[in-house]
C-alpha cells in the first residue's frame, strides 16, 4: 500500500508545474517566463535525443561518411569486389569449357563420340537492352568522309593507265538536230541541239556530278566530271534529275531538255566538252 502511494506521489511530482522566469538584473523586470514540469523536460530532451540519433543514422547510411567507419568498404573496394566476382565467373566458365574440350579429345581417342558443346550467352549482359544506334561522333565522321570523297574520282577509278580521248566511247546527250556548231572565234564553246519536247538528256560517259544549279543566263545547268580530266556541261534544261555529288553512268538520264535562261532562243540543249581545261568540238568524238 505504501508502495502505491510512493509511486503516485512520484508521478504527481513529475507532473508538478514549475515556473522559469528570466529577470532584468537591474530593474528586476520580467523578460521571459515559461511553465515547466519534470515530465515536459524529460519528454523534450528524450525526443531531441531520438531525433539526433535518427539524423546521425540517416547521415551515415546515405552519405559517403559511412566509408570512414572502420571495417566498412569504400567505393574502390566494392568495385574491386564486383570485378573479381565477374573474373571468377569467367574463369569458372573457361575451365568448364577446357574440361569439356579435353573430355571430347579423350572420347575421340577411345573411339567414342564427342559431346556437343553448346555455347551459352553471357548472363551478365542484357542483350535486349543493347541498342545499335549511331552516335553523334559517328554521324559527324561519316558526313566528313562523304564530303571529302564526294568529288574524289580516284575512289571509283581503279585503272592504272589513262586512256586517250580518241579511244573513248561516248553516248549522245540527246537525239536531235544541231542548229549551232562549235566556234572558238564566236566564243561558242559547245553545240546547240534541238530535240523533241520533254526529251531526256543523258550522260555521255561515267562520272560524278560536280555542278547542279540554276543561273540567270543559262538556266538549269548540270556539269559532270569524267575520267582523264574530261568535263561535260549541259545547259538550258527545264529540269535537273541529278544532284551535286551523285555518281552517274553512261547513258543515264540526268535532265530534261528545256528553254531556261536568258541566253536562249527556243527549246534546245547547249552541250560542251572540256578536256584538260580546254573546250573541244563534241562533233569530233560523238555521233549525233
C-alpha positions in Angstrom: 0.0 0.0 0.0 2.8 2.3 0.9 4.5 1.4 -2.4 1.4 2.6 -4.5 1.4 5.8 -2.5 5.1 6.4 -3.3 4.5 5.7 -7.0 1.5 8.1 -7.1 3.5 10.7 -5.2 6.4 10.3 -7.7 4.1 10.7 -10.7 2.4 13.8 -9.2 5.9 15.2 -8.6 6.8 14.6 -12.3 3.5 16.4 -13.3 4.1 19.3 -10.9 4.3 22.6 -12.7 7.3 25.0 -12.2 7.8 28.5 -13.5 11.0 29.6 -15.1 11.5 33.3 -15.1 14.2 35.4 -16.6 14.5 38.9 -15.0 16.5 42.0 -15.8 19.3 42.2 -13.3 19.0 46.0 -12.8 15.3 46.7 -12.9 14.0 43.2 -12.0 11.6 43.4 -14.9 10.4 40.1 -16.1 11.8 39.4 -19.6 10.8 35.8 -20.3 8.8 33.2 -18.5 7.9 29.5 -19.1 5.9 26.9 -17.2 7.6 23.6 -17.0 7.3 20.2 -15.4 9.8 17.4 -14.9 7.8 15.3 -17.4 7.9 18.0 -20.1 11.7 18.4 -19.7 12.2 14.6 -19.9 10.0 14.3 -23.0 11.7 17.3 -24.7 15.2 16.1 -24.2 14.3 12.5 -24.9 12.6 13.5 -28.2 15.6 15.6 -29.1 18.0 12.8 -28.4 15.9 10.4 -30.5 15.8 12.9 -33.4 19.6 13.4 -33.2 20.1 9.7 -33.3 17.9 9.3 -36.3 19.6 12.1 -38.2 23.1 10.7 -37.5 22.0 7.2 -38.7 20.5 8.7 -41.9 23.6 10.8 -42.5 25.9 7.8 -42.1 23.6 5.5 -44.2 23.0 7.7 -47.2 26.2 9.8 -47.5 29.9 8.8 -48.1 30.6 9.4 -44.4 29.9 5.7 -43.8 33.2 4.9 -45.6 35.1 6.4 -42.6 33.7 3.7 -40.3 36.4 1.2 -39.6 35.8 -2.1 -41.5 33.3 -0.5 -44.0 34.5 -1.0 -47.6 35.0 2.2 -49.7 33.9 2.7 -53.3 37.1 1.2 -54.8 36.9 -1.9 -52.6 33.3 -2.5 -53.6 34.2 -2.0 -57.3 37.1 -4.5 -57.0 34.8 -7.0 -55.3 32.4 -6.8 -58.3 35.2 -7.0 -60.8 36.8 -10.0 -59.1 33.4 -11.8 -58.9 33.0 -11.3 -62.7 36.5 -12.6 -63.3 35.9 -15.7 -61.1 32.7 -16.4 -63.0 34.6 -16.1 -66.3 37.4 -18.3 -65.1 34.9 -21.0 -64.0 33.2 -20.9 -67.4 36.6 -21.1 -69.1 37.7 -24.0 -67.0 34.4 -25.8 -67.7 34.9 -25.3 -71.5 38.5 -26.6 -71.3 37.4 -29.6 -69.3 34.7 -30.4 -71.9 37.2 -30.0 -74.6 39.7 -32.5 -73.1 36.9 -34.9 -72.4 35.9 -34.8 -76.0 39.5 -35.4 -77.1 39.7 -38.5 -74.8 36.4 -39.8 -76.2 37.7 -39.4 -79.7 40.9 -41.2 -78.9 39.0 -44.0 -77.3 36.8 -44.3 -80.4 33.7 -42.7 -78.8 31.6 -39.8 -79.9 32.4 -36.3 -78.7 29.8 -34.4 -76.7 28.3 -31.4 -78.3 29.3 -28.2 -76.5 26.5 -25.6 -76.7 27.6 -22.0 -76.3 25.7 -20.1 -73.7 25.3 -16.4 -73.7 26.8 -14.3 -71.0 24.3 -13.9 -68.3 25.7 -10.6 -67.1 24.9 -8.9 -70.4 21.4 -7.8 -71.0 21.2 -8.3 -74.8 17.6 -7.0 -75.1 18.7 -3.6 -73.8 21.5 -3.3 -76.3 20.6 -0.7 -79.0 22.7 -0.3 -82.1 22.4 3.4 -82.9 24.7 5.9 -84.5 26.4 8.3 -82.1 26.9 12.0 -82.8 30.6 11.4 -83.3 29.9 8.5 -85.8 27.5 10.7 -87.8 29.9 13.6 -88.0 32.7 11.3 -89.1 30.5 9.8 -91.8 29.5 13.3 -93.0 33.1 14.4 -93.1 34.3 11.4 -95.1 31.3 11.7 -97.6 32.1 15.4 -98.1 35.9 14.7 -98.6 35.2 11.9 -101.1 32.3 13.5 -102.9 34.4 14.7 -105.8 37.3 12.2 -105.4 37.2 10.3 -108.7 40.1 8.1 -107.5 37.6 6.3 -105.3 35.7 5.0 -108.4 38.6 4.8 -110.8 40.7 1.6 -110.4 42.6 1.9 -113.7 46.3 2.0 -113.6 46.8 3.7 -117.0 44.8 6.6 -118.6 43.1 6.2 -121.9 43.2 8.6 -124.8 40.0 10.7 -125.5 40.1 9.4 -129.1 39.6 5.8 -127.8 36.6 6.7 -125.5 33.1 5.7 -126.3 30.5 8.4 -125.8 26.7 8.4 -125.7 24.9 11.2 -127.5 23.4 13.5 -124.8 20.2 13.8 -126.8 19.0 12.8 -130.3 18.1 15.8 -132.4 19.3 18.4 -135.0 22.4 20.5 -134.4 21.4 24.2 -135.0 24.7 25.8 -133.9 28.2 24.3 -134.1 31.3 24.7 -132.1 33.2 28.0 -132.7 36.2 29.4 -130.8 36.1 32.7 -132.8 32.5 33.4 -131.7 33.1 32.2 -128.1 30.6 29.4 -128.6 32.3 26.6 -126.8 29.7 23.9 -127.5 26.9 22.9 -129.8 23.2 23.6 -129.7 20.9 20.6 -130.2 17.1 20.9 -130.9 15.1 17.8 -129.9 11.5 16.8 -129.1 9.9 18.5 -126.1 10.5 16.8 -122.7 13.3 14.7 -124.2 15.6 13.2 -121.7 19.2 14.3 -121.6 21.7 11.5 -120.8 25.3 11.4 -119.5 27.8 11.0 -122.3 30.1 8.8 -120.0 30.5 7.7 -116.5 31.3 10.4 -114.0 30.4 12.5 -111.0 28.1 15.4 -110.9 30.2 18.4 -109.8 27.6 21.1 -110.6 23.8 21.1 -110.5 22.4 24.6 -110.3 20.5 27.4 -111.9 21.9 30.6 -113.4 20.3 33.6 -114.9 21.9 33.3 -118.3 22.0 29.5 -118.9 19.1 28.4 -116.7 19.3 24.9 -115.2 22.9 23.7 -115.7 24.5 20.4 -114.9 28.2 19.5 -115.1 29.8 16.1 -114.9 33.5 15.3 -114.2 34.6 12.2 -116.1 37.8 10.2 -116.1 41.0 11.5 -117.6 40.3 15.2 -116.8 37.2 15.3 -119.1 34.2 17.5 -118.3 30.8 17.6 -120.0 28.3 20.5 -119.5 24.6 20.5 -120.2 22.8 23.9 -120.2 19.2 25.4 -120.7 17.5 22.3 -119.2 13.9 22.6 -117.9 14.6 20.2 -115.0 17.6 18.5 -113.4 17.4 14.9 -112.4 20.7 14.6 -110.5 22.2 16.4 -107.6 25.7 17.6 -106.9 28.0 14.8 -105.8 26.0 11.9 -107.3 27.7 9.2 -109.4 26.1 8.7 -112.9 26.6 6.0 -115.5 26.9 6.5 -119.3 23.5 6.8 -120.9 21.7 7.5 -117.6 19.1 10.3 -117.7 20.3 13.4 -115.9 18.0 16.2 -117.1 15.0 17.2 -119.3 15.6 19.4 -122.3 14.2 22.9 -122.0 14.4 26.6 -122.6 15.6 28.1 -119.3 17.9 31.1 -119.0 18.1 34.4 -120.8 20.7 33.3 -123.5 18.3 31.0 -125.4 16.0 31.4 -128.4 14.0 28.3 -128.0 13.9 24.8 -126.5 17.3 23.2 -127.0 20.3 21.7 -125.3 23.6 23.6 -125.2 26.3 20.9 -124.8 30.0 21.4 -124.1 33.1 19.1 -123.7 36.2 20.3 -121.9 39.4 18.2 -122.0 42.4 19.2 -119.8 40.9 22.6 -119.2 40.3 23.4 -122.9 37.0 23.3 -124.9 36.8 20.8 -127.7 34.4 20.2 -130.5 31.9 17.4 -129.4 31.1 16.5 -133.1 34.6 15.1 -133.5 34.1 12.5 -130.8 30.3 11.9 -130.6 27.9 10.8 -133.3 24.7 12.8 -133.1 
